[in-house]
């Protein structure tokens, strides 16, 4: 229980209930297994209630329909910033799973009416035509038809999001509204004319329960949470340039209340005048003071919003949702050594992790590979240099795509080029790759390339941890 006036932003890191029974599985594998169990659970319930069909085709199709419908309802918590549910606390895993499953759901629900009518097509073209006309004309199937059409539009808008002439915030509102409309129509359809109606209210209660939970999450995220954030505002204390394209933003809690966060985590920041505004941006915490509620971020100019950071005013109210994120010093507790790889603004969470290692008097080898386009874009070099004196076995390797002859003196030893397999191999003790832990943060392309390189040199996938913030 928190004391009165304390701002609690803690993230639960408790794993799944059966974590201890699956010690050999990686964290990602445990999450995937838990997700699959959630999807098949309703089918198991239906089987115990007596769901029966006369042929194998309809039995398999019924199972697929139930699993797909369950997956649809789980889509929202996957992308809904549900910090208190450990299954959904890993935002990177949640968003990537949400996107992949969304594509499969789009394909399956597009084929849904075709799969139902397929047996008629095997009889004759006339039977198929009669069934199609009857389905379209039937008032009982109207909710299903509308849900099917809405689902097509919803999925296409998600797949082609980057090509639509819509601001992300507008697209997000439409995406959530589409979810609400489709969920409402779909649950009406499956509980009224679906083949599972033979189970009467026993099974229908499950669908209405999933629907109620989904709608409660929508209400919480878009109505209740903003009210809570409004009661816990932050304020801009300082915004200053660090390089030609990087800024340092410091925001303390307006009340000075304690803020709980872990090194490596990130938050969504809203700098508009109201917490109900959907223009929110994720930024990693570079450093902070938990006791007085102060957070500092290193932010790179990468778009319209970050390109106007200088417009922020000292004393301006901002709202913070979080923290989130799965990066943690605990992930390397059994490793022989630790390598951190940062690309551009990805140095922010790495700086936080390094400070945490220093505070713990880390004695194992710790290596930082920090990549950038040019030496002028390197930030926090003084802090990194100071860390070399606080840890007995810490070293820094700077890597730049372009290094001019008049390289700044403060940049130190810089390797020209990109962060490649040779650079990564050099940042680990020989023969210890399988026992080494690696953290990464940076552009999506850099993460993907480096993960492949790390696996190729023998680093175990379970020892590779990264955050992309590409939501």
C-alpha positions as CSV (number, residue, x, y, z in Angstrom):
1,X,0.0,0.0,0.0
2,X,1.5,3.4,-1.0
3,X,1.5,6.3,1.3
4,X,-0.9,9.2,0.6
5,X,0.5,11.5,-2.1
6,X,2.9,8.9,-3.6
7,X,2.9,8.5,-7.3
8,X,3.2,4.8,-8.1
9,X,4.5,3.9,-11.5
10,X,6.0,0.5,-10.7
11,X,6.0,-2.3,-13.3
12,X,5.4,-5.8,-12.0
13,X,8.1,-8.2,-13.2
14,X,6.4,-11.3,-11.9
15,X,6.4,-14.0,-14.5
16,X,3.7,-16.5,-15.4
17,X,2.3,-18.7,-12.6
18,X,4.0,-21.8,-13.9
19,X,7.4,-20.1,-14.5
20,X,9.0,-22.4,-12.0
21,X,7.8,-25.5,-13.8
22,X,9.3,-24.5,-17.1
23,X,12.9,-23.4,-16.2
24,X,14.3,-24.4,-19.6
25,X,12.0,-22.1,-21.6
26,X,13.0,-18.6,-22.5
27,X,10.9,-15.7,-21.4
28,X,9.5,-15.3,-24.9
29,X,8.7,-19.0,-25.1
30,X,6.9,-18.9,-21.8
31,X,4.8,-15.9,-23.0
32,X,4.0,-17.6,-26.3
33,X,3.0,-20.8,-24.5
34,X,0.8,-18.8,-22.1
35,X,-0.8,-17.0,-25.0
36,X,-1.6,-20.3,-26.8
37,X,-3.1,-21.7,-23.6
38,X,-5.4,-18.7,-23.4
39,X,-6.5,-19.2,-27.0
40,X,-7.4,-22.9,-26.6
41,X,-9.0,-22.5,-23.1
42,X,-12.5,-21.6,-24.5
43,X,-12.3,-24.5,-26.9
44,X,-11.6,-26.8,-23.9
45,X,-14.5,-25.3,-22.1
46,X,-16.8,-25.9,-25.1
47,X,-15.7,-29.5,-25.3
48,X,-16.5,-30.1,-21.7
49,X,-19.9,-28.6,-22.2
50,X,-20.8,-31.0,-24.9
51,X,-20.1,-29.4,-28.2
52,X,-20.7,-32.0,-30.8
53,X,-20.8,-32.2,-34.6
54,X,-21.6,-35.0,-37.1
55,X,-18.6,-34.6,-39.3
56,X,-14.9,-33.8,-38.8
57,X,-15.0,-30.7,-41.1
58,X,-17.5,-28.8,-39.0
59,X,-15.8,-30.0,-35.8
60,X,-12.4,-28.5,-36.9
61,X,-14.1,-25.4,-38.3
62,X,-15.8,-24.8,-35.0
63,X,-12.6,-25.2,-33.1
64,X,-10.9,-22.7,-35.4
65,X,-13.8,-20.2,-35.1
66,X,-13.6,-20.4,-31.3
67,X,-9.8,-19.9,-31.2
68,X,-10.0,-17.0,-33.7
69,X,-12.7,-15.3,-31.7
70,X,-10.7,-15.6,-28.5
71,X,-7.6,-14.3,-30.3
72,X,-9.6,-11.3,-31.4
73,X,-10.6,-10.4,-27.8
74,X,-7.1,-10.9,-26.6
75,X,-5.9,-8.4,-29.3
76,X,-6.7,-5.4,-27.1
77,X,-4.8,-6.3,-23.9
78,X,-1.8,-7.2,-26.2
79,X,-1.6,-3.6,-27.3
80,X,-3.4,-1.9,-24.4
81,X,-0.6,-1.0,-22.0
82,X,-1.8,-3.4,-19.3
83,X,1.1,-3.1,-16.8
84,X,-0.5,-5.1,-14.0
85,X,-1.0,-8.3,-16.0
86,X,2.4,-10.0,-16.3
87,X,1.5,-11.8,-19.5
88,X,1.1,-8.4,-21.3
89,X,3.8,-6.4,-19.5
90,X,6.4,-6.9,-22.2
91,X,5.3,-4.1,-24.7
92,X,7.6,-5.2,-27.5
93,X,6.3,-8.8,-27.4
94,X,2.8,-7.6,-27.0
95,X,2.9,-5.2,-30.0
96,X,4.7,-7.7,-32.3
97,X,2.2,-10.5,-31.4
98,X,-0.7,-8.1,-31.9
99,X,0.5,-7.2,-35.4
100,X,1.2,-10.8,-36.4
101,X,-2.1,-12.2,-35.0
102,X,-4.0,-9.3,-36.5
103,X,-2.9,-10.3,-40.0
104,X,-3.9,-14.0,-39.5
105,X,-7.2,-12.9,-38.0
106,X,-7.9,-10.8,-41.1
107,X,-7.2,-13.7,-43.4
108,X,-9.3,-16.2,-41.3
109,X,-12.3,-13.9,-40.9
110,X,-12.3,-13.1,-44.6
111,X,-12.5,-16.8,-45.3
112,X,-15.0,-17.5,-42.5
113,X,-18.2,-17.3,-44.6
114,X,-16.5,-19.2,-47.5
115,X,-15.5,-22.0,-45.2
116,X,-19.0,-22.3,-43.8
117,X,-20.5,-22.4,-47.3
118,X,-17.8,-24.7,-48.7
119,X,-19.8,-28.0,-48.1
120,X,-22.7,-26.5,-50.2
121,X,-20.3,-25.8,-53.1
122,X,-19.4,-29.5,-53.1
123,X,-23.0,-30.4,-53.5
124,X,-23.8,-28.2,-56.5
125,X,-23.5,-24.6,-57.8
126,X,-27.2,-24.2,-57.3
127,X,-27.0,-25.1,-53.6
128,X,-24.1,-22.7,-53.1
129,X,-26.0,-19.9,-54.8
130,X,-29.1,-20.5,-52.8
131,X,-27.1,-20.5,-49.5
132,X,-25.3,-17.3,-50.4
133,X,-28.5,-15.5,-51.2
134,X,-30.2,-16.8,-48.1
135,X,-27.3,-15.7,-45.9
136,X,-27.2,-12.2,-47.4
137,X,-30.9,-11.7,-47.1
138,X,-31.4,-13.2,-43.7
139,X,-32.0,-10.6,-40.9
140,X,-30.5,-13.0,-38.4
141,X,-27.1,-12.9,-40.2
142,X,-27.0,-9.1,-40.4
143,X,-24.7,-8.7,-37.4
144,X,-22.3,-11.2,-38.8
145,X,-22.3,-9.6,-42.3
146,X,-21.6,-6.1,-40.8
147,X,-18.9,-7.5,-38.5
148,X,-17.3,-9.2,-41.5
149,X,-17.3,-6.0,-43.6
150,X,-16.0,-3.9,-40.7
151,X,-13.3,-6.5,-40.0
152,X,-12.0,-6.2,-43.6
153,X,-11.8,-2.4,-43.4
154,X,-10.2,-2.6,-39.9
155,X,-7.5,-5.0,-41.0
156,X,-6.7,-3.1,-44.2
157,X,-6.4,0.1,-42.3
158,X,-3.9,-1.6,-40.0
159,X,-1.9,-3.2,-42.7
160,X,-1.6,0.0,-44.8
161,X,-1.4,2.4,-41.8
162,X,1.8,4.1,-43.0
163,X,0.3,4.7,-46.5
164,X,-2.9,6.4,-45.2
165,X,-3.1,10.2,-45.2
166,X,-3.9,10.1,-41.5
167,X,-2.1,11.3,-38.4
168,X,-1.2,8.4,-36.1
169,X,-3.6,9.7,-33.4
170,X,-6.5,9.8,-35.8
171,X,-5.7,6.3,-37.0
172,X,-5.5,5.1,-33.4
173,X,-9.0,6.5,-32.6
174,X,-10.4,4.8,-35.6
175,X,-8.6,1.5,-34.8
176,X,-10.0,1.5,-31.3
177,X,-13.5,2.4,-32.4
178,X,-13.4,-0.3,-35.1
179,X,-12.4,-2.8,-32.4
180,X,-15.4,-1.8,-30.3
181,X,-17.9,-2.0,-33.2
182,X,-16.5,-5.3,-34.5
183,X,-16.5,-6.8,-31.0
184,X,-20.1,-5.8,-30.4
185,X,-21.4,-7.1,-33.7
186,X,-19.3,-10.3,-33.4
187,X,-20.4,-11.2,-29.9
188,X,-24.1,-10.6,-30.9
189,X,-23.6,-12.8,-33.9
190,X,-21.9,-15.8,-32.2
191,X,-24.3,-15.8,-29.2
192,X,-27.4,-15.6,-31.4
193,X,-26.9,-17.5,-34.6
194,X,-23.5,-19.1,-34.1
195,X,-23.3,-22.9,-34.2
196,X,-22.3,-22.8,-30.5
197,X,-25.8,-21.7,-29.5
198,X,-26.5,-25.4,-28.9
199,X,-24.7,-24.9,-25.6
200,X,-27.3,-22.2,-24.7
201,X,-26.2,-19.7,-22.1
202,X,-23.4,-21.7,-20.6
203,X,-21.0,-21.0,-23.4
204,X,-22.5,-17.7,-24.4
205,X,-21.5,-16.3,-21.0
206,X,-17.9,-16.8,-21.9
207,X,-18.2,-14.6,-24.9
208,X,-20.1,-11.9,-23.1
209,X,-17.4,-12.1,-20.3
210,X,-14.6,-11.6,-22.8
211,X,-16.5,-8.7,-24.4
212,X,-17.1,-7.1,-21.0
213,X,-13.4,-7.3,-20.1
214,X,-12.4,-5.8,-23.5
215,X,-14.8,-2.9,-23.1
216,X,-13.7,-2.3,-19.6
217,X,-10.1,-2.1,-20.8
218,X,-11.2,0.4,-23.5
219,X,-13.0,2.5,-20.9
220,X,-10.1,2.4,-18.5
221,X,-7.4,3.3,-21.0
222,X,-9.3,6.2,-22.7
223,X,-11.4,7.6,-19.8
224,X,-10.3,6.4,-16.4
225,X,-6.5,6.4,-16.9
226,X,-6.4,10.1,-18.2
227,X,-8.3,11.2,-15.1
228,X,-5.6,9.5,-12.9
229,X,-2.8,11.0,-15.0
230,X,-4.4,14.4,-14.6
231,X,-4.1,14.0,-10.8
232,X,-0.4,13.2,-11.1
233,X,1.1,15.8,-13.5
234,X,4.7,16.4,-14.3
235,X,6.3,19.7,-15.2
236,X,9.1,20.7,-17.6
237,X,12.1,21.7,-15.6
238,X,14.7,21.8,-18.4
239,X,15.0,21.2,-22.1
240,X,18.5,21.7,-23.5
241,X,20.4,20.6,-26.7
242,X,23.0,17.9,-26.3
243,X,24.1,17.6,-29.9
244,X,23.0,18.8,-33.3
245,X,20.0,16.5,-33.1
246,X,19.6,15.4,-29.5
247,X,17.9,17.0,-26.5
248,X,17.8,16.4,-22.8
249,X,14.4,16.7,-21.2
250,X,14.0,16.8,-17.4
251,X,10.5,16.5,-15.9
252,X,9.9,16.3,-12.1
253,X,6.6,15.3,-10.6
254,X,4.7,18.6,-9.9
255,X,3.9,17.4,-6.3
256,X,7.5,16.1,-5.7
257,X,6.0,12.6,-5.0
258,X,8.1,9.5,-5.4
259,X,8.2,7.9,-8.8
260,X,9.0,4.2,-9.0
261,X,10.8,2.9,-12.1
262,X,13.5,0.5,-13.1
263,X,16.6,1.2,-15.1
264,X,16.0,0.5,-18.8
265,X,12.2,1.3,-18.7
266,X,10.3,3.9,-20.8
267,X,7.2,6.0,-20.5
268,X,4.7,7.6,-22.8
269,X,4.8,11.4,-22.6
270,X,1.9,13.7,-23.4
271,X,2.9,17.4,-23.7
272,X,-0.6,18.6,-24.7
273,X,-2.9,20.5,-22.4
274,X,-5.0,17.5,-21.5
275,X,-4.3,13.9,-20.6
276,X,-7.2,12.9,-22.9
277,X,-5.1,13.9,-26.0
278,X,-3.9,10.8,-27.8
279,X,-0.7,12.4,-29.0
280,X,1.6,10.5,-26.8
281,X,5.2,9.5,-27.5
282,X,7.4,6.7,-25.9
283,X,10.8,7.7,-24.5
284,X,13.3,5.7,-22.5
285,X,14.3,7.0,-19.1
286,X,18.0,7.9,-19.2
287,X,18.3,8.8,-15.5
288,X,16.1,10.0,-12.6
289,X,15.6,10.5,-9.0
290,X,12.9,8.2,-7.7
291,X,12.6,9.9,-4.3
292,X,11.7,13.4,-5.6
293,X,10.0,12.1,-8.8
294,X,12.4,13.4,-11.4
295,X,12.9,11.8,-14.8
296,X,15.4,12.7,-17.5
297,X,15.3,11.6,-21.1
298,X,17.6,11.8,-24.1
299,X,15.5,12.4,-27.2
300,X,16.6,12.5,-30.8
301,X,14.9,14.6,-33.5
302,X,13.3,12.0,-35.8
303,X,10.0,13.5,-36.8
304,X,7.5,16.3,-36.6
305,X,7.1,16.0,-32.8
306,X,10.7,15.5,-31.8
307,X,11.8,18.2,-34.3
308,X,9.9,20.8,-32.2
309,X,11.1,19.9,-28.7
310,X,12.5,23.4,-28.3
311,X,8.9,24.7,-28.3
312,X,8.5,23.1,-24.8
313,X,8.3,25.8,-22.1
314,X,9.8,25.6,-18.7
315,X,7.0,25.1,-16.2
316,X,4.8,23.5,-18.8
317,X,2.6,20.6,-17.5
318,X,3.1,17.2,-19.1
319,X,1.5,13.8,-18.4
320,X,3.4,10.6,-18.0
321,X,2.0,7.1,-18.6
322,X,4.2,4.3,-17.3
323,X,6.8,3.1,-16.8
324,X,6.8,0.1,-19.2
325,X,9.4,-2.1,-20.7
326,X,11.2,-5.4,-20.2
327,X,14.9,-4.3,-20.0
328,X,16.3,-5.0,-16.6
329,X,19.6,-5.6,-14.9
330,X,18.0,-8.8,-13.5
331,X,18.1,-10.3,-17.0
332,X,21.9,-10.6,-16.8
333,X,22.1,-12.0,-13.2
334,X,23.6,-15.3,-14.3
335,X,25.7,-14.1,-17.3
336,X,29.5,-14.3,-17.4
337,X,29.6,-10.8,-18.8
338,X,27.4,-8.0,-20.2
339,X,27.5,-6.1,-23.5
340,X,25.2,-3.1,-24.1
341,X,24.7,-2.0,-27.7
342,X,23.2,1.5,-28.4
343,X,22.3,3.1,-31.7
344,X,21.7,6.9,-31.7
345,X,19.1,7.8,-29.0
346,X,19.2,4.2,-27.9
347,X,21.9,5.3,-25.5
348,X,19.2,6.5,-23.1
349,X,18.1,3.2,-21.5
350,X,21.7,1.9,-21.7
351,X,22.9,4.9,-19.7
352,X,20.3,4.0,-17.1
353,X,21.3,0.3,-17.0
354,X,25.0,1.3,-16.7
355,X,24.3,3.5,-13.8
356,X,22.4,0.7,-12.1
357,X,25.3,-1.7,-12.7
358,X,27.7,0.9,-11.2
359,X,25.6,1.4,-8.2
360,X,25.6,-2.4,-7.6
361,X,29.4,-2.4,-7.9
362,X,29.3,-4.7,-10.8
363,X,32.5,-6.7,-11.0
364,X,31.8,-8.8,-14.1
365,X,33.0,-7.5,-17.5
366,X,30.7,-4.8,-18.8
367,X,31.1,-3.4,-22.4
368,X,29.2,-0.6,-24.2
369,X,29.2,-0.4,-28.0
370,X,27.7,3.0,-28.9
371,X,27.0,3.7,-32.6
372,X,26.1,7.0,-34.3
373,X,26.3,8.6,-37.7
374,X,29.0,11.1,-36.7
375,X,31.0,12.0,-33.6
376,X,29.1,15.3,-33.3
377,X,26.0,13.2,-32.5
378,X,27.6,11.4,-29.5
379,X,26.0,12.4,-26.2
380,X,26.7,11.7,-22.5
381,X,30.4,11.0,-23.2
382,X,31.4,12.7,-19.9
383,X,29.0,10.4,-18.0
384,X,30.3,7.3,-19.8
385,X,33.9,8.3,-19.2
386,X,33.1,8.7,-15.5
387,X,31.6,5.2,-15.4
388,X,34.9,3.8,-16.5
389,X,36.2,4.8,-13.1
390,X,33.4,3.3,-11.1
391,X,33.4,-0.2,-12.5
392,X,36.6,-2.3,-12.4
393,X,36.0,-4.0,-15.8
394,X,34.1,-1.5,-18.0
395,X,35.1,-0.4,-21.5
396,X,33.5,1.7,-24.2
397,X,33.7,1.4,-27.9
398,X,32.4,4.2,-30.1
399,X,31.4,3.4,-33.7
400,X,30.6,6.1,-36.3
401,X,29.5,5.8,-39.9
402,X,31.4,9.0,-40.8
403,X,34.5,10.2,-39.0
404,X,36.0,13.4,-40.3
405,X,39.7,14.2,-40.1
406,X,39.0,17.0,-37.7
407,X,37.3,14.5,-35.3
408,X,36.4,16.2,-32.0
409,X,39.0,15.5,-29.3
410,X,36.4,14.6,-26.7
411,X,35.1,11.8,-28.9
412,X,38.1,9.6,-28.1
413,X,38.8,6.4,-29.9
414,X,36.2,5.8,-32.6
415,X,35.9,2.9,-35.0
416,X,34.6,3.9,-38.4
417,X,31.8,1.9,-40.0
418,X,28.8,0.1,-38.7
419,X,28.3,-2.1,-35.7
420,X,29.0,-5.5,-37.2
421,X,29.7,-9.0,-36.1
422,X,33.4,-8.3,-35.5
423,X,32.6,-5.3,-33.3
424,X,30.2,-7.4,-31.3
425,X,32.6,-10.3,-31.0
426,X,35.3,-7.9,-29.7
427,X,32.9,-6.7,-27.0
428,X,32.7,-10.2,-25.4
429,X,35.3,-12.4,-23.8
430,X,36.6,-15.1,-26.2
431,X,34.9,-18.4,-25.7
432,X,32.2,-16.9,-23.5
433,X,29.6,-15.9,-26.1
434,X,27.1,-18.6,-25.0
435,X,27.3,-17.3,-21.5
436,X,27.2,-13.6,-22.3
437,X,24.2,-11.2,-21.9
438,X,23.5,-8.5,-24.5
439,X,21.2,-5.5,-24.3
440,X,20.3,-3.5,-27.4
441,X,18.3,-0.4,-28.1
442,X,18.2,1.7,-31.3
443,X,16.6,1.9,-34.8
444,X,14.6,-1.1,-35.9
445,X,17.0,-2.0,-38.7
446,X,20.0,-1.9,-36.4
447,X,18.2,-4.2,-33.9
448,X,17.3,-6.8,-36.5
449,X,20.8,-6.9,-38.0
450,X,22.6,-7.1,-34.7
451,X,20.3,-9.8,-33.3
452,X,21.1,-12.0,-36.3
453,X,24.8,-11.2,-35.9
454,X,24.8,-12.1,-32.2
455,X,23.1,-15.4,-32.9
456,X,25.6,-16.2,-35.6
457,X,28.5,-15.7,-33.2
458,X,27.0,-18.0,-30.6
459,X,25.0,-15.8,-28.2
460,X,21.9,-17.6,-27.0
461,X,18.5,-16.0,-28.0
462,X,17.5,-16.1,-24.4
463,X,20.4,-13.8,-23.5
464,X,19.5,-11.1,-26.1
465,X,17.3,-8.3,-24.8
466,X,16.1,-5.3,-26.7
467,X,13.7,-2.4,-26.9
468,X,12.7,-0.7,-30.1
469,X,9.8,1.6,-29.2
470,X,8.5,1.4,-32.7
471,X,4.8,1.3,-31.9
